[in-house]
Amino acid sequence: MSHQEKFEYDNLPFPVVVVIGGGFAGLEVVRGLAGKPYKVLLLDKQNHHCFQPLLYQVATASLSADSIAHPFRRTIAPVPNITFRMTCVNSVRPADNVVVTDDGEVKYDHLIIATGTTTNFFGNSEVEEQAMQLKTISQALDIRSDFLQDFEAALKLNDEEGQRRRLNFVIVGGGPTGVELAGAMAEIRTTVLKHEYRELDSDKMMIHLIDSGDRLLRSFSEKSSAKALTYLQDMGVHVNFGVRVTGMDGDRVTFMDGSTMETNTVIWAAGVRGVCFPGLEEFFHPQANRYNVDGFNKVIGTANVYAVGDVALMTSDTAWPNGHPQVAPAAKQQAKQLVRNLLRRPGERMPFRYKDGGSMATIGRYKAVLDVGTFHLGGPIAWSGWIFIHLMSLVGFRNRFAVLFNWAWKYMSWKNTIRLIIRPYVRTTTVTEPHTPVAS
Ligand SMILES: Cc1cc2nc3c(=O)[nH]c(=O)nc-3n(C[C@H](O)[C@H](O)[C@H](O)COP(=O)(O)OP(=O)(O)OC[C@H]3O[C@@H](n4cnc5c(N)ncnc54)[C@H](O)[C@@H]3O)c2cc1C
Protein backbone atom coordinates (compact mmCIF):
# COMPACT_ATOMS: atom_id res chain seq x y z
CA MET A 1 0.00 0.00 0.00
CA SER A 2 1.33 3.48 -0.70
CA HIS A 3 0.24 7.12 -0.67
CA GLN A 4 -0.48 6.77 -4.34
CA GLU A 5 -2.86 3.85 -4.08
CA LYS A 6 -6.32 4.76 -5.32
CA PHE A 7 -9.17 3.85 -3.03
CA GLU A 8 -12.65 3.28 -4.38
CA TYR A 9 -13.91 6.22 -2.28
CA ASP A 10 -11.22 8.70 -3.45
CA ASN A 11 -13.66 10.90 -5.33
CA LEU A 12 -15.74 11.51 -2.18
CA PRO A 13 -15.04 14.95 -0.61
CA PHE A 14 -14.85 13.74 2.98
CA PRO A 15 -12.18 13.34 5.69
CA VAL A 16 -10.37 9.97 5.85
CA VAL A 17 -10.92 7.84 8.96
CA VAL A 18 -8.47 4.96 9.27
CA VAL A 19 -9.67 2.23 11.65
CA ILE A 20 -7.04 -0.29 12.78
CA GLY A 21 -8.70 -3.54 13.84
CA GLY A 22 -12.08 -5.01 12.92
CA GLY A 23 -12.93 -6.61 16.26
CA PHE A 24 -16.04 -5.69 18.26
CA ALA A 25 -15.07 -2.02 18.53
CA GLY A 26 -13.59 -1.45 15.07
CA LEU A 27 -16.42 -3.19 13.25
CA GLU A 28 -19.00 -1.17 15.18
CA VAL A 29 -17.24 2.06 14.15
CA VAL A 30 -17.14 0.98 10.51
CA ARG A 31 -20.80 -0.01 10.49
CA GLY A 32 -21.77 3.23 12.24
CA LEU A 33 -19.97 5.35 9.64
CA ALA A 34 -21.49 3.48 6.68
CA GLY A 35 -23.10 6.01 4.36
CA LYS A 36 -21.94 8.94 6.52
CA PRO A 37 -19.72 11.87 5.38
CA TYR A 38 -16.39 10.13 6.04
CA LYS A 39 -14.11 7.98 3.86
CA VAL A 40 -13.41 4.93 6.01
CA LEU A 41 -10.47 2.58 5.59
CA LEU A 42 -10.50 -0.54 7.76
CA LEU A 43 -7.11 -2.23 8.24
CA ASP A 44 -6.85 -5.65 9.85
CA LYS A 45 -4.19 -8.35 9.75
CA GLN A 46 -6.97 -10.96 9.45
CA ASN A 47 -9.58 -10.98 6.67
CA HIS A 48 -12.38 -11.70 9.14
CA HIS A 49 -14.04 -10.56 12.31
CA CYS A 50 -13.70 -13.18 15.04
CA PHE A 51 -16.28 -13.71 17.79
CA GLN A 52 -13.75 -14.36 20.54
CA PRO A 53 -16.21 -15.40 23.29
CA LEU A 54 -16.85 -18.65 21.41
CA LEU A 55 -13.23 -19.40 20.52
CA TYR A 56 -13.05 -22.04 23.23
CA GLN A 57 -15.87 -23.94 21.50
CA VAL A 58 -13.80 -24.02 18.30
CA ALA A 59 -10.79 -25.13 20.35
CA THR A 60 -12.78 -28.00 21.85
CA ALA A 61 -14.42 -29.04 18.57
CA SER A 62 -17.94 -27.96 19.45
CA LEU A 63 -18.13 -25.40 16.68
CA SER A 64 -16.49 -25.08 13.30
CA ALA A 65 -14.21 -22.09 12.74
CA ASP A 66 -16.43 -20.46 10.14
CA SER A 67 -19.39 -20.41 12.54
CA ILE A 68 -17.75 -17.69 14.62
CA ALA A 69 -15.99 -15.69 11.91
CA HIS A 70 -17.29 -13.31 9.28
CA PRO A 71 -15.29 -11.92 6.34
CA PHE A 72 -14.86 -8.13 6.41
CA ARG A 73 -15.46 -7.92 2.69
CA ARG A 74 -18.93 -9.39 3.17
CA THR A 75 -19.74 -6.76 5.85
CA ILE A 76 -18.55 -3.79 3.81
CA ALA A 77 -19.46 -4.99 0.31
CA PRO A 78 -22.56 -2.82 -0.18
CA VAL A 79 -21.07 0.40 1.28
CA PRO A 80 -19.27 2.81 -1.10
CA ASN A 81 -17.56 4.97 1.57
CA ILE A 82 -15.85 1.99 3.25
CA THR A 83 -12.77 0.11 2.05
CA PHE A 84 -10.84 -2.77 3.60
CA ARG A 85 -7.19 -3.74 3.31
CA MET A 86 -5.79 -6.89 4.91
CA THR A 87 -2.45 -5.77 6.31
CA CYS A 88 -0.56 -5.56 9.60
CA VAL A 89 -0.02 -2.09 11.05
CA ASN A 90 3.48 -1.74 12.49
CA SER A 91 3.76 1.88 13.64
CA VAL A 92 2.16 5.31 13.57
CA ARG A 93 3.70 8.72 12.83
CA PRO A 94 1.19 11.08 14.48
CA ALA A 95 3.13 14.22 13.44
CA ASP A 96 2.58 13.29 9.76
CA ASN A 97 -0.86 11.66 10.21
CA VAL A 98 0.57 8.44 8.79
CA VAL A 99 0.09 4.77 9.61
CA VAL A 100 2.90 2.43 8.55
CA THR A 101 1.77 -1.02 7.45
CA ASP A 102 3.42 -4.16 6.04
CA ASP A 103 2.44 -2.85 2.62
CA GLY A 104 3.36 0.81 2.86
CA GLU A 105 2.04 4.01 4.39
CA VAL A 106 -1.50 5.32 4.71
CA LYS A 107 -2.55 8.91 5.45
CA TYR A 108 -5.42 9.71 7.77
CA ASP A 109 -7.39 12.70 9.01
CA HIS A 110 -8.69 10.73 12.01
CA LEU A 111 -7.11 7.54 13.33
CA ILE A 112 -9.10 5.03 15.38
CA ILE A 113 -7.09 2.33 17.13
CA ALA A 114 -9.23 -0.74 17.89
CA THR A 115 -6.54 -3.38 18.05
CA GLY A 116 -7.72 -5.10 21.23
CA THR A 117 -5.21 -7.12 23.22
CA THR A 118 -2.64 -9.81 22.85
CA THR A 119 -1.69 -12.55 25.32
CA ASN A 120 0.44 -11.31 28.22
CA PHE A 121 3.19 -13.71 29.28
CA PHE A 122 4.55 -11.20 31.80
CA GLY A 123 8.02 -11.37 30.26
CA ASN A 124 8.44 -15.15 30.61
CA SER A 125 9.91 -16.06 27.21
CA GLU A 126 10.04 -19.79 28.01
CA VAL A 127 6.30 -19.87 28.66
CA GLU A 128 5.66 -17.68 25.62
CA GLU A 129 7.54 -20.14 23.42
CA GLN A 130 5.89 -23.29 24.78
CA ALA A 131 2.37 -22.44 25.90
CA MET A 132 -0.68 -22.42 23.66
CA GLN A 133 -2.88 -19.34 23.47
CA LEU A 134 -6.51 -18.62 22.65
CA LYS A 135 -6.93 -15.25 20.96
CA THR A 136 -7.41 -16.14 17.31
CA ILE A 137 -9.10 -18.82 15.23
CA SER A 138 -5.80 -20.34 14.15
CA GLN A 139 -4.77 -20.66 17.82
CA ALA A 140 -8.12 -22.32 18.59
CA LEU A 141 -7.52 -24.78 15.75
CA ASP A 142 -4.04 -25.47 17.13
CA ILE A 143 -5.53 -26.39 20.50
CA ARG A 144 -8.10 -28.61 18.80
CA SER A 145 -5.47 -30.43 16.74
CA ASP A 146 -3.18 -30.69 19.75
CA PHE A 147 -5.61 -32.48 22.06
CA LEU A 148 -6.82 -34.80 19.30
CA GLN A 149 -3.18 -35.59 18.42
CA ASP A 150 -2.54 -36.22 22.12
CA PHE A 151 -5.38 -38.75 22.25
CA GLU A 152 -4.09 -40.50 19.15
CA ALA A 153 -0.51 -40.47 20.48
CA ALA A 154 -1.53 -41.73 23.93
CA LEU A 155 -3.17 -44.75 22.30
CA LYS A 156 0.12 -45.73 20.70
CA LEU A 157 2.21 -45.39 23.84
CA ASN A 158 3.18 -48.41 25.86
CA ASP A 159 4.36 -46.63 28.98
CA GLU A 160 1.89 -45.48 31.59
CA GLU A 161 3.88 -42.35 32.43
CA GLY A 162 4.01 -41.16 28.81
CA GLN A 163 0.29 -41.77 28.43
CA ARG A 164 -0.51 -39.76 31.53
CA ARG A 165 1.73 -36.90 30.37
CA ARG A 166 -0.05 -36.82 27.02
CA LEU A 167 -3.43 -36.77 28.74
CA ASN A 168 -2.52 -34.16 31.34
CA PHE A 169 -3.87 -30.75 30.31
CA VAL A 170 -2.90 -27.63 32.22
CA ILE A 171 -4.88 -24.43 31.81
CA VAL A 172 -3.37 -21.35 33.43
CA GLY A 173 -5.73 -18.54 34.45
CA GLY A 174 -9.06 -18.83 36.24
CA GLY A 175 -10.85 -16.05 34.35
CA PRO A 176 -13.79 -16.72 31.99
CA THR A 177 -11.55 -18.16 29.23
CA GLY A 178 -9.79 -20.63 31.56
CA VAL A 179 -13.01 -21.65 33.32
CA GLU A 180 -14.98 -22.17 30.09
CA LEU A 181 -12.13 -24.07 28.47
CA ALA A 182 -11.64 -26.32 31.52
CA GLY A 183 -15.36 -27.15 31.58
CA ALA A 184 -15.40 -27.96 27.86
CA MET A 185 -12.31 -30.18 28.21
CA ALA A 186 -13.99 -32.04 31.09
CA GLU A 187 -16.98 -32.72 28.82
CA ILE A 188 -14.63 -34.05 26.16
CA ARG A 189 -13.31 -36.58 28.67
CA THR A 190 -16.75 -37.92 29.51
CA THR A 191 -18.01 -37.94 25.92
CA VAL A 192 -15.37 -38.13 23.21
CA LEU A 193 -12.57 -39.87 25.09
CA LYS A 194 -14.82 -42.36 26.82
CA HIS A 195 -16.82 -43.38 23.73
CA GLU A 196 -14.47 -42.91 20.81
CA TYR A 197 -11.11 -43.85 22.36
CA ARG A 198 -12.37 -46.93 24.17
CA GLU A 199 -8.90 -48.52 24.45
CA LEU A 200 -7.79 -45.56 26.59
CA ASP A 201 -8.73 -45.28 30.25
CA SER A 202 -10.57 -41.93 30.28
CA ASP A 203 -9.72 -41.49 33.99
CA LYS A 204 -6.13 -40.91 32.91
CA MET A 205 -7.13 -37.61 31.33
CA MET A 206 -6.52 -34.89 33.89
CA ILE A 207 -7.49 -31.26 33.58
CA HIS A 208 -5.75 -28.83 35.89
CA LEU A 209 -6.87 -25.24 36.18
CA ILE A 210 -4.17 -23.10 37.78
CA ASP A 211 -4.69 -19.62 39.20
CA SER A 212 -2.38 -17.39 41.21
CA GLY A 213 -5.30 -15.85 43.15
CA ASP A 214 -7.74 -17.33 45.61
CA ARG A 215 -10.89 -17.60 43.51
CA LEU A 216 -12.13 -18.17 39.98
CA LEU A 217 -13.83 -15.49 37.86
CA ARG A 218 -12.47 -12.58 39.89
CA SER A 219 -14.59 -10.04 37.99
CA PHE A 220 -17.75 -11.91 39.04
CA SER A 221 -19.50 -11.98 42.41
CA GLU A 222 -18.12 -14.31 45.09
CA LYS A 223 -21.31 -16.35 44.83
CA SER A 224 -20.81 -16.98 41.11
CA SER A 225 -17.10 -17.74 41.66
CA ALA A 226 -18.00 -20.35 44.25
CA LYS A 227 -20.67 -21.85 42.00
CA ALA A 228 -18.25 -22.07 39.07
CA LEU A 229 -15.72 -23.82 41.32
CA THR A 230 -18.32 -26.36 42.44
CA TYR A 231 -19.39 -27.03 38.85
CA LEU A 232 -15.80 -27.60 37.73
CA GLN A 233 -14.92 -29.81 40.68
CA ASP A 234 -18.07 -31.88 40.09
CA MET A 235 -16.88 -32.34 36.51
CA GLY A 236 -13.53 -33.62 37.76
CA VAL A 237 -11.37 -30.57 37.05
CA HIS A 238 -8.48 -30.07 39.50
CA VAL A 239 -8.50 -26.41 40.49
CA ASN A 240 -5.31 -25.10 42.12
CA PHE A 241 -5.21 -21.64 43.71
CA GLY A 242 -2.20 -19.55 44.76
CA VAL A 243 0.00 -21.23 42.18
CA ARG A 244 2.20 -19.42 39.67
CA VAL A 245 3.86 -20.97 36.62
CA THR A 246 7.51 -20.00 36.28
CA GLY A 247 8.73 -22.18 33.43
CA MET A 248 8.07 -25.05 31.05
CA ASP A 249 10.02 -27.19 28.62
CA GLY A 250 7.43 -29.06 26.54
CA ASP A 251 7.39 -32.10 28.85
CA ARG A 252 6.72 -30.44 32.18
CA VAL A 253 5.67 -27.20 33.77
CA THR A 254 7.49 -25.68 36.75
CA PHE A 255 5.78 -23.75 39.54
CA MET A 256 6.98 -20.92 41.76
CA ASP A 257 7.72 -23.27 44.70
CA GLY A 258 10.00 -25.40 42.48
CA SER A 259 7.53 -28.26 42.06
CA THR A 260 6.82 -29.60 38.58
CA MET A 261 4.00 -31.35 36.71
CA GLU A 262 4.44 -33.61 33.69
CA THR A 263 2.44 -32.36 30.73
CA ASN A 264 2.78 -31.74 27.03
CA THR A 265 -0.01 -29.18 26.87
CA VAL A 266 -0.24 -25.89 28.72
CA ILE A 267 -2.84 -23.36 27.64
CA TRP A 268 -2.12 -19.84 28.81
CA ALA A 269 -5.20 -17.78 29.66
CA ALA A 270 -3.63 -15.76 32.46
CA GLY A 271 -3.58 -12.25 31.08
CA VAL A 272 -3.70 -9.83 28.19
CA ARG A 273 -2.08 -6.55 27.21
CA GLY A 274 -3.17 -3.91 24.75
CA VAL A 275 -1.52 -3.71 21.35
CA CYS A 276 0.66 -0.59 21.38
CA PHE A 277 2.35 0.92 18.31
CA PRO A 278 5.82 2.42 18.05
CA GLY A 279 5.29 6.16 17.59
CA LEU A 280 2.53 6.29 20.21
CA GLU A 281 4.37 4.85 23.22
CA GLU A 282 4.19 8.07 25.20
CA PHE A 283 0.38 7.82 25.26
CA PHE A 284 0.36 4.23 26.51
CA HIS A 285 -0.19 3.48 30.19
CA PRO A 286 2.61 1.00 30.94
CA GLN A 287 0.95 -0.65 33.96
CA ALA A 288 -2.53 -0.88 32.52
CA ASN A 289 -1.13 -1.74 29.06
CA ARG A 290 -3.75 0.42 27.36
CA TYR A 291 -3.91 3.86 25.72
CA ASN A 292 -5.00 6.67 28.04
CA VAL A 293 -8.15 8.17 26.53
CA ASP A 294 -10.45 11.01 27.59
CA GLY A 295 -14.21 10.66 27.95
CA PHE A 296 -14.58 10.94 24.16
CA ASN A 297 -12.13 8.10 23.48
CA LYS A 298 -9.51 10.52 22.19
CA VAL A 299 -5.97 9.43 23.07
CA ILE A 300 -4.89 12.03 25.63
CA GLY A 301 -2.18 14.31 24.19
CA THR A 302 -3.08 13.74 20.53
CA ALA A 303 -5.22 15.87 18.23
CA ASN A 304 -6.93 13.26 16.07
CA VAL A 305 -6.08 9.79 17.38
CA TYR A 306 -8.76 7.73 19.16
CA ALA A 307 -8.61 4.34 20.90
CA VAL A 308 -11.67 2.17 21.52
CA GLY A 309 -12.35 -1.21 23.07
CA ASP A 310 -9.92 -3.33 25.05
CA VAL A 311 -6.95 -1.16 24.10
CA ALA A 312 -8.47 2.00 25.61
CA LEU A 313 -8.12 3.04 29.26
CA MET A 314 -10.79 5.57 30.19
CA THR A 315 -10.73 6.63 33.84
CA SER A 316 -13.08 9.61 33.52
CA ASP A 317 -16.26 7.50 33.67
CA THR A 318 -16.87 7.97 37.41
CA ALA A 319 -18.44 4.54 37.91
CA TRP A 320 -15.27 2.91 36.46
CA PRO A 321 -12.27 4.81 37.86
CA ASN A 322 -9.87 1.99 36.91
CA GLY A 323 -11.15 1.72 33.35
CA HIS A 324 -13.90 -0.33 31.78
CA PRO A 325 -13.85 -4.13 31.81
CA GLN A 326 -12.20 -5.63 28.73
CA VAL A 327 -15.36 -7.21 27.38
CA ALA A 328 -17.28 -7.07 24.12
CA PRO A 329 -20.21 -4.89 25.34
CA ALA A 330 -17.81 -2.16 26.57
CA ALA A 331 -15.97 -2.23 23.23
CA LYS A 332 -19.21 -1.96 21.25
CA GLN A 333 -20.71 0.76 23.42
CA GLN A 334 -17.55 2.91 23.24
CA ALA A 335 -17.49 2.51 19.47
CA LYS A 336 -21.15 3.50 19.13
CA GLN A 337 -20.61 6.63 21.22
CA LEU A 338 -17.48 7.57 19.26
CA VAL A 339 -19.45 7.34 16.01
CA ARG A 340 -22.24 9.50 17.45
CA ASN A 341 -19.66 12.07 18.50
CA LEU A 342 -17.89 12.06 15.13
CA LEU A 343 -21.24 12.86 13.55
CA ARG A 344 -21.96 15.73 15.98
CA ARG A 345 -20.56 19.26 16.03
CA PRO A 346 -17.71 19.65 18.60
CA GLY A 347 -19.82 21.54 21.16
CA GLU A 348 -22.56 18.90 21.06
CA ARG A 349 -20.40 15.86 21.80
CA MET A 350 -21.17 13.72 24.86
CA PRO A 351 -18.71 11.79 27.02
CA PHE A 352 -19.02 8.01 27.22
CA ARG A 353 -20.77 6.25 30.10
CA TYR A 354 -20.67 2.46 30.25
CA LYS A 355 -23.93 0.60 30.84
CA ASP A 356 -23.01 -2.69 32.46
CA GLY A 357 -25.44 -5.39 31.35
CA GLY A 358 -23.86 -8.05 33.61
CA SER A 359 -21.43 -10.93 33.19
CA MET A 360 -21.93 -14.56 32.32
CA ALA A 361 -19.78 -17.64 31.85
CA THR A 362 -20.72 -21.18 30.96
CA ILE A 363 -19.00 -24.16 32.50
CA GLY A 364 -20.80 -27.01 30.80
CA ARG A 365 -24.12 -28.39 29.70
CA TYR A 366 -26.83 -26.61 31.76
CA LYS A 367 -24.09 -25.12 33.96
CA ALA A 368 -23.52 -21.38 33.76
CA VAL A 369 -23.25 -18.40 36.08
CA LEU A 370 -24.81 -14.99 35.54
CA ASP A 371 -24.34 -11.74 37.49
CA VAL A 372 -26.51 -8.71 36.84
CA GLY A 373 -25.95 -6.04 39.50
CA THR A 374 -26.70 -7.73 42.81
CA PHE A 375 -28.68 -10.50 41.12
CA HIS A 376 -26.93 -13.88 40.65
CA LEU A 377 -28.17 -16.90 38.79
CA GLY A 378 -26.76 -20.32 37.96
CA GLY A 379 -27.86 -23.54 36.30
CA PRO A 380 -30.06 -24.15 33.25
CA ILE A 381 -31.70 -20.68 33.15
CA ALA A 382 -28.32 -18.91 33.15
CA TRP A 383 -27.09 -21.44 30.58
CA SER A 384 -30.07 -20.76 28.26
CA GLY A 385 -29.48 -16.99 28.65
CA TRP A 386 -25.83 -17.50 27.74
CA ILE A 387 -26.80 -19.40 24.58
CA PHE A 388 -29.36 -16.78 23.54
CA ILE A 389 -27.04 -13.79 24.08
CA HIS A 390 -24.15 -15.36 22.20
CA LEU A 391 -26.36 -16.40 19.31
CA MET A 392 -27.80 -12.92 18.98
CA SER A 393 -24.37 -11.29 19.11
CA LEU A 394 -22.88 -13.27 16.23
CA VAL A 395 -22.30 -11.35 13.03
CA GLY A 396 -24.31 -12.75 10.13
CA PHE A 397 -27.49 -14.77 9.90
CA ARG A 398 -25.61 -17.76 8.46
CA ASN A 399 -23.37 -17.90 11.54
CA ARG A 400 -26.36 -17.75 13.90
CA PHE A 401 -28.06 -20.54 12.05
CA ALA A 402 -24.87 -22.67 11.90
CA VAL A 403 -24.17 -22.22 15.61
CA LEU A 404 -27.76 -22.92 16.61
CA PHE A 405 -27.80 -26.06 14.47
CA ASN A 406 -24.41 -27.25 15.78
CA TRP A 407 -25.39 -26.69 19.40
CA ALA A 408 -28.80 -28.29 19.02
CA TRP A 409 -27.23 -31.35 17.37
CA LYS A 410 -24.48 -31.55 19.95
CA TYR A 411 -26.71 -31.15 22.99
CA MET A 412 -29.35 -33.55 21.72
CA SER A 413 -27.06 -36.28 20.49
CA TRP A 414 -23.50 -35.62 21.79
CA LYS A 415 -22.60 -36.62 18.24
CA ASN A 416 -20.44 -33.92 16.92
CA THR A 417 -18.37 -34.70 13.89
CA ILE A 418 -15.96 -31.80 13.57
CA ARG A 419 -13.13 -33.48 15.41
CA LEU A 420 -10.87 -33.38 12.39
CA ILE A 421 -7.10 -32.97 12.48
CA ILE A 422 -6.74 -31.03 9.27
CA ARG A 423 -3.72 -28.93 10.04
CA PRO A 424 -1.66 -30.90 12.60
CA TYR A 425 -0.18 -28.83 15.37
CA VAL A 426 3.60 -28.94 15.42
CA ARG A 427 5.14 -28.48 18.85
CA THR A 428 8.21 -26.29 19.20
CA THR A 429 9.80 -29.08 21.21
CA THR A 430 9.37 -32.50 19.70
CA VAL A 431 8.66 -35.10 22.32
CA THR A 432 10.29 -38.49 21.79
CA GLU A 433 8.38 -41.33 23.34
CA PRO A 434 8.48 -45.10 23.05
CA HIS A 435 5.70 -46.44 20.81
CA THR A 436 3.74 -49.63 20.66
CA PRO A 437 4.31 -50.82 17.08
CA VAL A 438 1.16 -50.45 15.02
CA ALA A 439 -0.18 -53.88 14.09
CA SER A 440 0.20 -54.63 10.40
C1 LIG B 1 -11.09 -16.57 24.51
C2 LIG B 1 -11.83 -15.30 24.82
C3 LIG B 1 -13.08 -15.34 25.40
C4 LIG B 1 -13.78 -14.17 25.66
N1 LIG B 1 -15.03 -14.25 26.22
C5 LIG B 1 -15.75 -13.14 26.38
C6 LIG B 1 -17.11 -13.21 26.82
O1 LIG B 1 -17.63 -14.29 27.10
N2 LIG B 1 -17.80 -12.03 26.93
C7 LIG B 1 -17.26 -10.83 26.63
O2 LIG B 1 -17.95 -9.82 26.69
N3 LIG B 1 -15.98 -10.73 26.24
C8 LIG B 1 -15.22 -11.85 26.09
N4 LIG B 1 -13.92 -11.77 25.67
C9 LIG B 1 -13.33 -10.43 25.49
C10 LIG B 1 -13.78 -9.80 24.18
O3 LIG B 1 -13.57 -10.71 23.12
C11 LIG B 1 -13.00 -8.52 23.99
O4 LIG B 1 -13.34 -7.65 25.03
C12 LIG B 1 -13.33 -7.88 22.67
O5 LIG B 1 -12.93 -8.72 21.61
C13 LIG B 1 -12.62 -6.54 22.53
O6 LIG B 1 -12.94 -5.99 21.29
P1 LIG B 1 -11.88 -5.07 20.56
O7 LIG B 1 -12.56 -4.59 19.32
O8 LIG B 1 -11.32 -4.06 21.49
O9 LIG B 1 -10.67 -6.03 20.15
P2 LIG B 1 -10.67 -7.39 19.32
O10 LIG B 1 -12.03 -7.97 19.22
O11 LIG B 1 -9.59 -8.20 19.93
O12 LIG B 1 -10.22 -6.95 17.85
C14 LIG B 1 -8.94 -6.48 17.56
C15 LIG B 1 -8.73 -6.55 16.05
O13 LIG B 1 -7.53 -5.85 15.75
C16 LIG B 1 -6.78 -6.58 14.80
N5 LIG B 1 -5.37 -6.21 14.98
C17 LIG B 1 -4.63 -6.32 16.11
N6 LIG B 1 -3.38 -5.86 15.90
C18 LIG B 1 -3.34 -5.43 14.61
C19 LIG B 1 -2.32 -4.85 13.80
N7 LIG B 1 -1.09 -4.60 14.28
N8 LIG B 1 -2.61 -4.56 12.51
C20 LIG B 1 -3.86 -4.82 12.01
N9 LIG B 1 -4.85 -5.36 12.74
C21 LIG B 1 -4.59 -5.65 14.03
C22 LIG B 1 -7.08 -8.04 15.15
O14 LIG B 1 -6.84 -8.89 14.05
C23 LIG B 1 -8.55 -7.97 15.54
O15 LIG B 1 -9.38 -8.19 14.42
C24 LIG B 1 -13.19 -12.92 25.37
C25 LIG B 1 -11.93 -12.87 24.81
C26 LIG B 1 -11.25 -14.05 24.52
C27 LIG B 1 -9.88 -13.99 23.89
PDBQT file of the ligand as one rigid body, heavy atoms in Angstrom, charges set to zero:
ROOT
HETATM    1  C1  LIG A 501     -11.093 -16.574  24.509  1.00  0.00    +0.000 C 
HETATM    2  C2  LIG A 501     -11.830 -15.297  24.821  1.00  0.00    +0.000 A 
HETATM    3  C3  LIG A 501     -13.082 -15.342  25.403  1.00  0.00    +0.000 A 
HETATM    4  C4  LIG A 501     -13.781 -14.166  25.659  1.00  0.00    +0.000 A 
HETATM    5  N1  LIG A 501     -15.027 -14.253  26.219  1.00  0.00    +0.000 NA
HETATM    6  C5  LIG A 501     -15.754 -13.143  26.377  1.00  0.00    +0.000 A 
HETATM    7  C6  LIG A 501     -17.110 -13.206  26.825  1.00  0.00    +0.000 A 
HETATM    8  O1  LIG A 501     -17.630 -14.290  27.097  1.00  0.00    +0.000 OA
HETATM    9  N2  LIG A 501     -17.803 -12.033  26.928  1.00  0.00    +0.000 N 
HETATM   10  C7  LIG A 501     -17.258 -10.833  26.628  1.00  0.00    +0.000 A 
HETATM   11  O2  LIG A 501     -17.946  -9.815  26.687  1.00  0.00    +0.000 OA
HETATM   12  N3  LIG A 501     -15.976 -10.734  26.238  1.00  0.00    +0.000 NA
HETATM   13  C8  LIG A 501     -15.219 -11.850  26.090  1.00  0.00    +0.000 A 
HETATM   14  N4  LIG A 501     -13.920 -11.765  25.666  1.00  0.00    +0.000 N 
HETATM   15  C9  LIG A 501     -13.334 -10.433  25.488  1.00  0.00    +0.000 C 
HETATM   16  C10 LIG A 501     -13.783  -9.802  24.179  1.00  0.00    +0.000 C 
HETATM   17  O3  LIG A 501     -13.571 -10.707  23.122  1.00  0.00    +0.000 OA
HETATM   18  C11 LIG A 501     -13.003  -8.523  23.988  1.00  0.00    +0.000 C 
HETATM   19  O4  LIG A 501     -13.345  -7.652  25.033  1.00  0.00    +0.000 OA
HETATM   20  C12 LIG A 501     -13.327  -7.883  22.666  1.00  0.00    +0.000 C 
HETATM   21  O5  LIG A 501     -12.934  -8.720  21.611  1.00  0.00    +0.000 OA
HETATM   22  C13 LIG A 501     -12.620  -6.541  22.532  1.00  0.00    +0.000 C 
HETATM   23  O6  LIG A 501     -12.940  -5.986  21.294  1.00  0.00    +0.000 OA
HETATM   24  P1  LIG A 501     -11.881  -5.067  20.556  1.00  0.00    +0.000 P 
HETATM   25  O7  LIG A 501     -12.561  -4.593  19.316  1.00  0.00    +0.000 OA
HETATM   26  O8  LIG A 501     -11.324  -4.065  21.489  1.00  0.00    +0.000 OA
HETATM   27  O9  LIG A 501     -10.670  -6.027  20.154  1.00  0.00    +0.000 OA
HETATM   28  P2  LIG A 501     -10.669  -7.387  19.317  1.00  0.00    +0.000 P 
HETATM   29  O10 LIG A 501     -12.026  -7.968  19.218  1.00  0.00    +0.000 OA
HETATM   30  O11 LIG A 501      -9.593  -8.201  19.934  1.00  0.00    +0.000 OA
HETATM   31  O12 LIG A 501     -10.222  -6.950  17.846  1.00  0.00    +0.000 OA
HETATM   32  C14 LIG A 501      -8.944  -6.479  17.563  1.00  0.00    +0.000 C 
HETATM   33  C15 LIG A 501      -8.732  -6.552  16.054  1.00  0.00    +0.000 C 
HETATM   34  O13 LIG A 501      -7.531  -5.853  15.746  1.00  0.00    +0.000 OA
HETATM   35  C16 LIG A 501      -6.785  -6.584  14.803  1.00  0.00    +0.000 C 
HETATM   36  N5  LIG A 501      -5.373  -6.211  14.983  1.00  0.00    +0.000 N 
HETATM   37  C17 LIG A 501      -4.625  -6.316  16.111  1.00  0.00    +0.000 A 
HETATM   38  N6  LIG A 501      -3.378  -5.861  15.902  1.00  0.00    +0.000 NA
HETATM   39  C18 LIG A 501      -3.336  -5.434  14.610  1.00  0.00    +0.000 A 
HETATM   40  C19 LIG A 501      -2.320  -4.855  13.804  1.00  0.00    +0.000 A 
HETATM   41  N7  LIG A 501      -1.095  -4.599  14.285  1.00  0.00    +0.000 N 
HETATM   42  N8  LIG A 501      -2.606  -4.563  12.513  1.00  0.00    +0.000 NA
HETATM   43  C20 LIG A 501      -3.855  -4.815  12.014  1.00  0.00    +0.000 A 
HETATM   44  N9  LIG A 501      -4.847  -5.363  12.741  1.00  0.00    +0.000 NA
HETATM   45  C21 LIG A 501      -4.592  -5.653  14.025  1.00  0.00    +0.000 A 
HETATM   46  C22 LIG A 501      -7.077  -8.035  15.150  1.00  0.00    +0.000 C 
HETATM   47  O14 LIG A 501      -6.838  -8.888  14.051  1.00  0.00    +0.000 OA
HETATM   48  C23 LIG A 501      -8.548  -7.970  15.536  1.00  0.00    +0.000 C 
HETATM   49  O15 LIG A 501      -9.383  -8.188  14.416  1.00  0.00    +0.000 OA
HETATM   50  C24 LIG A 501     -13.193 -12.916  25.366  1.00  0.00    +0.000 A 
HETATM   51  C25 LIG A 501     -11.930 -12.867  24.807  1.00  0.00    +0.000 A 
HETATM   52  C26 LIG A 501     -11.247 -14.048  24.520  1.00  0.00    +0.000 A 
HETATM   53  C27 LIG A 501      -9.879 -13.993  23.887  1.00  0.00    +0.000 C 
ENDROOT
TORSDOF 0
